[in-house]
Amino acid sequence: MLFTFASIADLDEIIMIEKQRNLSNFGYDNYLRFLSDSDHQILVSRSSEAVLGFLALRLIMVTKEAEILNIGVKSDSEEKGIGTGLLDFAIINLLSWQIREIWLEVRESNIRAKDLYLRNGFVIMGKRKDYYDAPKEDALLMKMILPSRRS
């Protein structure tokens, strides 16, 4: 399994995972824009044949923050450490960019994702009422403080 930055060749598979997992719908055009935008990154986990998972994030350099916009793993690739691997790869890169905090929203009912984030050092900071549509649901606002990088 390889963790790397996404390319345009990965976008169809990213969209397929987004739909399969009923994730926030950013769509092809936004992901295409993210690939050339220095304020966004898309990371992928791949086997030799396919993209197994992805993580899209937004960088807010002025405040040294990042926001995870979407993370998804193919249903037939669950429980293989791909979500944790994507988070680890993101953290390594975010530290090199001197990012201090990572923020995300997660559906309150998404126990599996919430557990992944809690296991990896995120804490619940609050709730956003009726944040999600289809179905309408509250989001938990979560944050991870990254360690300072010493030179």
N, CA and C atoms as an extended XYZ file, in Angstrom:
453
Properties=species:S:1:pos:R:3:atomname:S:1:resname:S:1:resid:I:1 pbc="F F F"
N         0.843       -1.168        0.000 N   MET     1
C         0.000        0.000        0.000 CA  MET     1
C         0.892        1.237        0.000 C   MET     1
N         0.540        2.195       -0.841 N   LEU     2
C         1.314        3.423       -1.018 CA  LEU     2
C         0.434        4.621       -0.662 C   LEU     2
N         0.996        5.570        0.083 N   PHE     3
C         0.321        6.829        0.379 CA  PHE     3
C         1.045        7.922       -0.376 C   PHE     3
N         0.285        8.709       -1.143 N   THR     4
C         0.895        9.729       -1.991 CA  THR     4
C        -0.114       10.849       -2.254 C   THR     4
N         0.320       11.854       -2.999 N   PHE     5
C        -0.576       12.922       -3.412 CA  PHE     5
C        -1.359       12.464       -4.638 C   PHE     5
N        -2.608       12.878       -4.719 N   ALA     6
C        -3.470       12.491       -5.832 CA  ALA     6
C        -3.030       13.184       -7.113 C   ALA     6
N        -3.404       12.568       -8.217 N   SER     7
C        -3.202       13.160       -9.539 CA  SER     7
C        -4.557       13.170      -10.251 C   SER     7
N        -4.592       13.812      -11.397 N   ILE     8
C        -5.838       13.875      -12.166 CA  ILE     8
C        -6.335       12.473      -12.524 C   ILE     8
N        -5.422       11.533      -12.697 N   ALA     9
C        -5.801       10.162      -13.034 CA  ALA     9
C        -6.575        9.474      -11.905 C   ALA     9
N        -6.483        9.997      -10.692 N   ASP    10
C        -7.165        9.396       -9.538 CA  ASP    10
C        -8.588        9.903       -9.341 C   ASP    10
N        -8.968       10.969      -10.017 N   LEU    11
C       -10.223       11.651       -9.690 CA  LEU    11
C       -11.468       10.794       -9.894 C   LEU    11
N       -11.523        9.994      -10.958 N   ASP    12
C       -12.708        9.153      -11.164 CA  ASP    12
C       -12.890        8.175      -10.007 C   ASP    12
N       -11.793        7.606       -9.518 N   GLU    13
C       -11.890        6.668       -8.396 CA  GLU    13
C       -12.244        7.393       -7.093 C   GLU    13
N       -11.736        8.600       -6.919 N   ILE    14
C       -12.092        9.398       -5.738 CA  ILE    14
C       -13.591        9.691       -5.744 C   ILE    14
N       -14.129       10.078       -6.897 N   ILE    15
C       -15.569       10.348       -7.020 CA  ILE    15
C       -16.369        9.081       -6.735 C   ILE    15
N       -15.892        7.938       -7.215 N   MET    16
C       -16.580        6.673       -6.960 CA  MET    16
C       -16.628        6.380       -5.460 C   MET    16
N       -15.519        6.596       -4.753 N   ILE    17
C       -15.494        6.382       -3.298 CA  ILE    17
C       -16.429        7.376       -2.612 C   ILE    17
N       -16.394        8.623       -3.046 N   GLU    18
C       -17.263        9.653       -2.475 CA  GLU    18
C       -18.731        9.227       -2.565 C   GLU    18
N       -19.141        8.704       -3.719 N   LYS    19
C       -20.529        8.270       -3.909 CA  LYS    19
C       -20.822        6.996       -3.129 C   LYS    19
N       -19.908        6.019       -3.209 N   GLN    20
C       -20.103        4.737       -2.532 CA  GLN    20
C       -20.267        4.921       -1.025 C   GLN    20
N       -19.525        5.850       -0.457 N   ARG    21
C       -19.523        6.052        0.994 CA  ARG    21
C       -20.476        7.169        1.435 C   ARG    21
N       -21.224        7.730        0.490 N   ASN    22
C       -22.177        8.807        0.786 CA  ASN    22
C       -21.509        9.957        1.543 C   ASN    22
N       -20.366       10.393        1.018 N   LEU    23
C       -19.598       11.472        1.635 CA  LEU    23
C       -20.109       12.823        1.158 C   LEU    23
N       -19.602       13.872        1.766 N   SER    24
C       -19.894       15.217        1.266 CA  SER    24
C       -19.530       15.255       -0.206 C   SER    24
N       -20.419       15.811       -1.016 N   ASN    25
C       -20.259       15.768       -2.468 CA  ASN    25
C       -19.518       17.012       -2.963 C   ASN    25
N       -18.206       16.888       -3.097 N   PHE    26
C       -17.430       17.982       -3.674 CA  PHE    26
C       -17.437       17.900       -5.188 C   PHE    26
N       -17.451       16.708       -5.742 N   GLY    27
C       -17.544       16.533       -7.173 CA  GLY    27
C       -16.235       16.727       -7.913 C   GLY    27
N       -16.245       16.257       -9.142 N   TYR    28
C       -15.048       16.216       -9.981 CA  TYR    28
C       -14.406       17.594      -10.153 C   TYR    28
N       -15.205       18.604      -10.484 N   ASP    29
C       -14.642       19.929      -10.777 CA  ASP    29
C       -13.931       20.538       -9.573 C   ASP    29
N       -14.504       20.381       -8.387 N   ASN    30
C       -13.827       20.905       -7.194 CA  ASN    30
C       -12.533       20.152       -6.914 C   ASN    30
N       -12.575       18.828       -7.020 N   TYR    31
C       -11.339       18.068       -6.797 CA  TYR    31
C       -10.277       18.431       -7.834 C   TYR    31
N       -10.696       18.639       -9.069 N   LEU    32
C        -9.755       19.063      -10.107 CA  LEU    32
C        -9.121       20.398       -9.724 C   LEU    32
N        -9.917       21.327       -9.238 N   ARG    33
C        -9.395       22.619       -8.783 CA  ARG    33
C        -8.446       22.436       -7.600 C   ARG    33
N        -8.789       21.534       -6.679 N   PHE    34
C        -7.933       21.285       -5.512 CA  PHE    34
C        -6.532       20.850       -5.924 C   PHE    34
N        -6.432       20.097       -7.032 N   LEU    35
C        -5.121       19.590       -7.470 CA  LEU    35
C        -4.162       20.708       -7.853 C   LEU    35
N        -4.696       21.830       -8.328 N   SER    36
C        -3.817       22.923       -8.761 CA  SER    36
C        -3.820       24.103       -7.794 C   SER    36
N        -4.538       23.978       -6.695 N   ASP    37
C        -4.688       25.054       -5.724 CA  ASP    37
C        -3.764       24.791       -4.538 C   ASP    37
N        -2.896       25.726       -4.226 N   SER    38
C        -1.942       25.524       -3.129 CA  SER    38
C        -2.617       25.509       -1.759 C   SER    38
N        -3.875       25.923       -1.681 N   ASP    39
C        -4.599       25.904       -0.411 CA  ASP    39
C        -5.327       24.586       -0.152 C   ASP    39
N        -5.212       23.640       -1.056 N   HIS    40
C        -5.872       22.342       -0.904 CA  HIS    40
C        -4.893       21.220       -1.236 C   HIS    40
N        -5.117       20.074       -0.630 N   GLN    41
C        -4.344       18.874       -0.930 CA  GLN    41
C        -5.303       17.690       -0.974 C   GLN    41
N        -5.015       16.755       -1.853 N   ILE    42
C        -5.734       15.483       -1.874 CA  ILE    42
C        -4.683       14.391       -1.767 C   ILE    42
N        -4.829       13.559       -0.763 N   LEU    43
C        -3.918       12.447       -0.533 CA  LEU    43
C        -4.665       11.161       -0.858 C   LEU    43
N        -3.941       10.179       -1.369 N   VAL    44
C        -4.571        8.899       -1.689 CA  VAL    44
C        -3.752        7.749       -1.132 C   VAL    44
N        -4.462        6.666       -0.899 N   SER    45
C        -3.847        5.377       -0.601 CA  SER    45
C        -4.149        4.506       -1.801 C   SER    45
N        -3.135        3.839       -2.305 N   ARG    46
C        -3.373        3.028       -3.496 CA  ARG    46
C        -2.665        1.686       -3.400 C   ARG    46
N        -3.265        0.728       -4.059 N   SER    47
C        -2.601       -0.538       -4.324 CA  SER    47
C        -2.005       -0.395       -5.716 C   SER    47
N        -1.447       -1.453       -6.228 N   SER    48
C        -0.899       -1.362       -7.589 CA  SER    48
C        -2.006       -1.184       -8.624 C   SER    48
N        -3.238       -1.566       -8.272 N   GLU    49
C        -4.336       -1.505       -9.238 CA  GLU    49
C        -5.285       -0.328       -9.069 C   GLU    49
N        -5.441        0.182       -7.844 N   ALA    50
C        -6.547        1.123       -7.631 CA  ALA    50
C        -6.303        2.039       -6.439 C   ALA    50
N        -7.066        3.124       -6.419 N   VAL    51
C        -7.132        3.992       -5.245 CA  VAL    51
C        -8.013        3.275       -4.219 C   VAL    51
N        -7.509        3.144       -3.000 N   LEU    52
C        -8.244        2.464       -1.930 CA  LEU    52
C        -8.939        3.452       -1.000 C   LEU    52
N        -8.392        4.665       -0.930 N   GLY    53
C        -8.969        5.687       -0.071 CA  GLY    53
C        -8.369        7.037       -0.397 C   GLY    53
N        -9.004        8.086        0.117 N   PHE    54
C        -8.487        9.436       -0.127 CA  PHE    54
C        -8.811       10.331        1.055 C   PHE    54
N        -8.079       11.420        1.145 N   LEU    55
C        -8.301       12.450        2.161 CA  LEU    55
C        -8.095       13.795        1.479 C   LEU    55
N        -9.100       14.652        1.546 N   ALA    56
C        -9.004       16.004        0.974 CA  ALA    56
C        -8.953       16.996        2.122 C   ALA    56
N        -8.050       17.955        2.017 N   LEU    57
C        -7.941       18.942        3.081 CA  LEU    57
C        -7.668       20.318        2.533 C   LEU    57
N        -8.017       21.286        3.361 N   ARG    58
C        -7.802       22.697        3.037 CA  ARG    58
C        -6.782       23.248        4.018 C   ARG    58
N        -5.825       23.997        3.495 N   LEU    59
C        -4.798       24.634        4.316 CA  LEU    59
C        -5.163       26.095        4.537 C   LEU    59
N        -5.044       26.543        5.768 N   ILE    60
C        -5.282       27.947        6.109 CA  ILE    60
C        -3.966       28.443        6.694 C   ILE    60
N        -3.068       28.844        5.813 N   MET    61
C        -1.689       29.124        6.212 CA  MET    61
C        -1.584       30.310        7.169 C   MET    61
N        -2.440       31.310        7.027 N   VAL    62
C        -2.345       32.504        7.867 CA  VAL    62
C        -2.559       32.165        9.344 C   VAL    62
N        -3.386       31.162        9.632 N   THR    63
C        -3.626       30.751       11.017 CA  THR    63
C        -2.949       29.428       11.361 C   THR    63
N        -2.215       28.864       10.398 N   LYS    64
C        -1.500       27.591       10.599 CA  LYS    64
C        -2.469       26.463       10.955 C   LYS    64
N        -3.614       26.432       10.247 N   GLU    65
C        -4.623       25.407       10.464 CA  GLU    65
C        -4.881       24.642        9.171 C   GLU    65
N        -5.434       23.453        9.340 N   ALA    66
C        -5.915       22.667        8.210 CA  ALA    66
C        -7.301       22.153        8.564 C   ALA    66
N        -8.100       21.933        7.536 N   GLU    67
C        -9.431       21.365        7.723 CA  GLU    67
C        -9.557       20.142        6.837 C   GLU    67
N        -9.908       19.011        7.430 N   ILE    68
C       -10.188       17.818        6.635 CA  ILE    68
C       -11.579       18.002        6.039 C   ILE    68
N       -11.645       18.018        4.717 N   LEU    69
C       -12.901       18.229        4.009 CA  LEU    69
C       -13.634       16.920        3.761 C   LEU    69
N       -12.898       15.878        3.428 N   ASN    70
C       -13.473       14.577        3.111 CA  ASN    70
C       -12.417       13.512        3.316 C   ASN    70
N       -12.837       12.389        3.832 N   ILE    71
C       -11.968       11.217        3.915 CA  ILE    71
C       -12.851       10.009        3.663 C   ILE    71
N       -12.379        9.121        2.813 N   GLY    72
C       -13.165        7.938        2.501 CA  GLY    72
C       -12.288        6.782        2.085 C   GLY    72
N       -12.757        5.583        2.416 N   VAL    73
C       -12.071        4.342        2.066 CA  VAL    73
C       -13.088        3.443        1.375 C   VAL    73
N       -12.675        2.791        0.291 N   LYS    74
C       -13.557        1.855       -0.405 CA  LYS    74
C       -14.096        0.833        0.587 C   LYS    74
N       -15.358        0.468        0.417 N   SER    75
C       -15.988       -0.447        1.375 CA  SER    75
C       -15.273       -1.791        1.443 C   SER    75
N       -14.724       -2.266        0.333 N   ASP    76
C       -14.026       -3.560        0.365 CA  ASP    76
C       -12.591       -3.443        0.878 C   ASP    76
N       -12.189       -2.250        1.292 N   SER    77
C       -10.837       -2.039        1.829 CA  SER    77
C       -10.861       -1.560        3.283 C   SER    77
N       -12.022       -1.636        3.920 N   GLU    78
C       -12.125       -1.211        5.318 CA  GLU    78
C       -11.351       -2.154        6.232 C   GLU    78
N       -11.060       -1.638        7.431 N   GLU    79
C       -10.396       -2.416        8.484 CA  GLU    79
C        -8.996       -2.877        8.081 C   GLU    79
N        -8.353       -2.113        7.222 N   LYS    80
C        -6.979       -2.432        6.800 CA  LYS    80
C        -6.013       -1.317        7.166 C   LYS    80
N        -6.451       -0.376        7.983 N   GLY    81
C        -5.582        0.707        8.427 CA  GLY    81
C        -5.424        1.843        7.434 C   GLY    81
N        -6.265        1.876        6.411 N   ILE    82
C        -6.118        2.899        5.374 CA  ILE    82
C        -6.489        4.283        5.906 C   ILE    82
N        -7.576        4.381        6.656 N   GLY    83
C        -7.959        5.672        7.226 CA  GLY    83
C        -6.884        6.219        8.148 C   GLY    83
N        -6.355        5.366        9.015 N   THR    84
C        -5.268        5.777        9.912 CA  THR    84
C        -4.026        6.152        9.118 C   THR    84
N        -3.714        5.378        8.087 N   GLY    85
C        -2.554        5.683        7.246 CA  GLY    85
C        -2.688        7.021        6.544 C   GLY    85
N        -3.888        7.323        6.051 N   LEU    86
C        -4.116        8.619        5.410 CA  LEU    86
C        -3.958        9.759        6.411 C   LEU    86
N        -4.492        9.580        7.616 N   LEU    87
C        -4.317       10.604        8.650 CA  LEU    87
C        -2.842       10.790        8.988 C   LEU    87
N        -2.114        9.685        9.146 N   ASP    88
C        -0.678        9.768        9.458 CA  ASP    88
C         0.088       10.495        8.357 C   ASP    88
N        -0.211       10.164        7.101 N   PHE    89
C         0.456       10.803        5.966 CA  PHE    89
C         0.124       12.299        5.930 C   PHE    89
N        -1.136       12.631        6.212 N   ALA    90
C        -1.529       14.044        6.257 CA  ALA    90
C        -0.765       14.773        7.356 C   ALA    90
N        -0.676       14.170        8.529 N   ILE    91
C         0.001       14.820        9.660 CA  ILE    91
C         1.467       15.067        9.352 C   ILE    91
N         2.136       14.092        8.759 N   ILE    92
C         3.551       14.266        8.386 CA  ILE    92
C         3.710       15.478        7.475 C   ILE    92
N         2.839       15.583        6.478 N   ASN    93
C         2.921       16.712        5.546 CA  ASN    93
C         2.533       18.025        6.210 C   ASN    93
N         1.516       18.001        7.036 N   LEU    94
C         1.085       19.226        7.708 CA  LEU    94
C         2.157       19.745        8.657 C   LEU    94
N         2.859       18.862        9.329 N   LEU    95
C         3.964       19.290       10.193 CA  LEU    95
C         5.056       19.977        9.378 C   LEU    95
N         5.330       19.456        8.188 N   SER    96
C         6.372       20.072        7.356 CA  SER    96
C         5.955       21.465        6.880 C   SER    96
N         4.642       21.726        6.846 N   TRP    97
C         4.138       23.050        6.469 CA  TRP    97
C         3.882       23.919        7.703 C   TRP    97
N         4.294       23.431        8.864 N   GLN    98
C         4.167       24.148       10.143 CA  GLN    98
C         2.715       24.419       10.537 C   GLN    98
N         1.829       23.512       10.144 N   ILE    99
C         0.431       23.586       10.561 CA  ILE    99
C         0.355       23.183       12.035 C   ILE    99
N        -0.449       23.907       12.808 N   ARG   100
C        -0.542       23.655       14.250 CA  ARG   100
C        -1.805       22.912       14.671 C   ARG   100
N        -2.884       23.044       13.889 N   GLU   101
C        -4.161       22.431       14.259 CA  GLU   101
C        -4.838       21.851       13.025 C   GLU   101
N        -5.568       20.758       13.243 N   ILE   102
C        -6.410       20.170       12.201 CA  ILE   102
C        -7.838       20.155       12.740 C   ILE   102
N        -8.756       20.640       11.929 N   TRP   103
C       -10.177       20.676       12.280 CA  TRP   103
C       -10.963       19.785       11.324 C   TRP   103
N       -12.108       19.295       11.767 N   LEU   104
C       -13.013       18.547       10.898 CA  LEU   104
C       -14.400       18.531       11.512 C   LEU   104
N       -15.382       18.235       10.671 N   GLU   105
C       -16.736       17.954       11.119 CA  GLU   105
C       -17.041       16.513       10.757 C   GLU   105
N       -17.802       15.846       11.618 N   VAL   106
C       -18.204       14.465       11.364 CA  VAL   106
C       -19.652       14.306       11.817 C   VAL   106
N       -20.411       13.526       11.041 N   ARG   107
C       -21.800       13.262       11.437 CA  ARG   107
C       -21.811       12.659       12.840 C   ARG   107
N       -22.717       13.146       13.654 N   GLU   108
C       -22.807       12.644       15.026 CA  GLU   108
C       -23.068       11.138       15.055 C   GLU   108
N       -23.787       10.609       14.069 N   SER   109
C       -24.112        9.178       14.029 CA  SER   109
C       -22.992        8.313       13.451 C   SER   109
N       -21.946        8.916       12.910 N   ASN   110
C       -20.877        8.153       12.257 CA  ASN   110
C       -19.869        7.671       13.310 C   ASN   110
N       -20.270        6.627       14.010 N   ILE   111
C       -19.477        6.103       15.127 CA  ILE   111
C       -18.102        5.645       14.661 C   ILE   111
N       -18.045        4.965       13.531 N   ARG   112
C       -16.763        4.444       13.032 CA  ARG   112
C       -15.767        5.577       12.775 C   ARG   112
N       -16.205        6.626       12.098 N   ALA   113
C       -15.304        7.753       11.816 CA  ALA   113
C       -14.939        8.483       13.104 C   ALA   113
N       -15.931        8.697       13.959 N   LYS   114
C       -15.674        9.383       15.229 CA  LYS   114
C       -14.627        8.618       16.042 C   LYS   114
N       -14.753        7.292       16.097 N   ASP   115
C       -13.772        6.473       16.822 CA  ASP   115
C       -12.381        6.576       16.200 C   ASP   115
N       -12.306        6.586       14.865 N   LEU   116
C       -11.018        6.746       14.181 CA  LEU   116
C       -10.358        8.053       14.606 C   LEU   116
N       -11.118        9.121       14.595 N   TYR   117
C       -10.554       10.422       14.953 CA  TYR   117
C       -10.134       10.471       16.420 C   TYR   117
N       -10.964        9.955       17.310 N   LEU   118
C       -10.617        9.961       18.736 CA  LEU   118
C        -9.366        9.125       19.003 C   LEU   118
N        -9.263        7.958       18.361 N   ARG   119
C        -8.071        7.098       18.518 CA  ARG   119
C        -6.809        7.789       18.039 C   ARG   119
N        -6.951        8.689       17.092 N   ASN   120
C        -5.788        9.340       16.492 CA  ASN   120
C        -5.526       10.735       17.049 C   ASN   120
N        -6.144       11.069       18.175 N   GLY   121
C        -5.778       12.293       18.869 CA  GLY   121
C        -6.688       13.492       18.697 C   GLY   121
N        -7.796       13.334       17.986 N   PHE   122
C        -8.755       14.432       17.875 CA  PHE   122
C        -9.603       14.491       19.143 C   PHE   122
N       -10.067       15.676       19.477 N   VAL   123
C       -10.986       15.857       20.600 CA  VAL   123
C       -12.230       16.584       20.089 C   VAL   123
N       -13.356       16.309       20.726 N   ILE   124
C       -14.614       16.954       20.351 CA  ILE   124
C       -14.642       18.343       20.968 C   ILE   124
N       -14.832       19.348       20.119 N   MET   125
C       -14.817       20.742       20.562 CA  MET   125
C       -16.216       21.348       20.657 C   MET   125
N       -17.173       20.728       19.973 N   GLY   126
C       -18.520       21.283       19.986 CA  GLY   126
C       -19.392       20.583       18.972 C   GLY   126
N       -20.539       21.185       18.709 N   LYS   127
C       -21.528       20.605       17.804 CA  LYS   127
C       -22.062       21.699       16.894 C   LYS   127
N       -22.300       21.339       15.627 N   ARG   128
C       -22.932       22.249       14.674 CA  ARG   128
C       -24.333       21.699       14.381 C   ARG   128
N       -25.336       22.413       14.827 N   LYS   129
C       -26.728       21.981       14.697 CA  LYS   129
C       -27.144       21.936       13.228 C   LYS   129
N       -27.757       20.806       12.826 N   ASP   130
C       -28.304       20.628       11.470 CA  ASP   130
C       -27.280       20.945       10.382 C   ASP   130
N       -26.047       20.596       10.592 N   TYR   131
C       -24.960       20.903        9.657 CA  TYR   131
C       -25.106       20.124        8.351 C   TYR   131
N       -25.500       18.867        8.451 N   TYR   132
C       -25.598       18.001        7.276 CA  TYR   132
C       -27.031       17.938        6.756 C   TYR   132
N       -27.147       17.743        5.443 N   ASP   133
C       -28.423       17.467        4.791 CA  ASP   133
C       -28.422       16.013        4.338 C   ASP   133
N       -29.609       15.514        4.016 N   ALA   134
C       -29.806       14.201        3.394 CA  ALA   134
C       -29.100       13.067        4.130 C   ALA   134
N       -29.483       12.726        5.313 N   PRO   135
C       -30.517       13.349        6.130 CA  PRO   135
C       -29.957       14.492        6.974 C   PRO   135
N       -30.861       15.344        7.426 N   LYS   136
C       -30.491       16.453        8.312 CA  LYS   136
C       -29.896       15.860        9.589 C   LYS   136
N       -28.717       16.371        9.963 N   GLU   137
C       -28.050       15.820       11.153 CA  GLU   137
C       -27.028       16.819       11.688 C   GLU   137
N       -26.814       16.752       12.989 N   ASP   138
C       -25.788       17.576       13.625 CA  ASP   138
C       -24.403       17.036       13.289 C   ASP   138
N       -23.433       17.932       13.307 N   ALA   139
C       -22.025       17.550       13.135 CA  ALA   139
C       -21.296       17.778       14.446 C   ALA   139
N       -20.371       16.886       14.741 N   LEU   140
C       -19.436       17.122       15.829 CA  LEU   140
C       -18.244       17.856       15.248 C   LEU   140
N       -17.823       18.911       15.900 N   LEU   141
C       -16.639       19.663       15.501 CA  LEU   141
C       -15.471       19.102       16.302 C   LEU   141
N       -14.438       18.638       15.592 N   MET   142
C       -13.296       17.999       16.248 CA  MET   142
C       -12.004       18.706       15.867 C   MET   142
N       -11.040       18.639       16.774 N   LYS   143
C        -9.759       19.312       16.559 CA  LYS   143
C        -8.624       18.442       17.074 C   LYS   143
N        -7.499       18.513       16.365 N   MET   144
C        -6.250       17.910       16.817 CA  MET   144
C        -5.200       19.009       16.854 C   MET   144
N        -4.489       19.105       17.953 N   ILE   145
C        -3.358       20.025       18.048 CA  ILE   145
C        -2.106       19.233       17.712 C   ILE   145
N        -1.374       19.712       16.723 N   LEU   146
C        -0.155       19.026       16.297 CA  LEU   146
C         1.019       19.463       17.169 C   LEU   146
N         1.968       18.558       17.359 N   PRO   147
C         3.148       18.936       18.147 CA  PRO   147
C         3.971       19.982       17.410 C   PRO   147
N         4.642       20.821       18.171 N   SER   148
C         5.541       21.811       17.564 CA  SER   148
C         6.700       21.079       16.925 C   SER   148
N         7.120       21.575       15.794 N   ARG   149
C         8.264       20.982       15.106 CA  ARG   149
C         9.508       21.761       15.495 C   ARG   149
N        10.469       21.077       16.019 N   ARG   150
C        11.712       21.727       16.453 CA  ARG   150
C        12.737       21.675       15.334 C   ARG   150
N        13.508       22.775       15.182 N   SER   151
C        14.523       22.788       14.128 CA  SER   151
C        15.839       22.304       14.651 C   SER   151
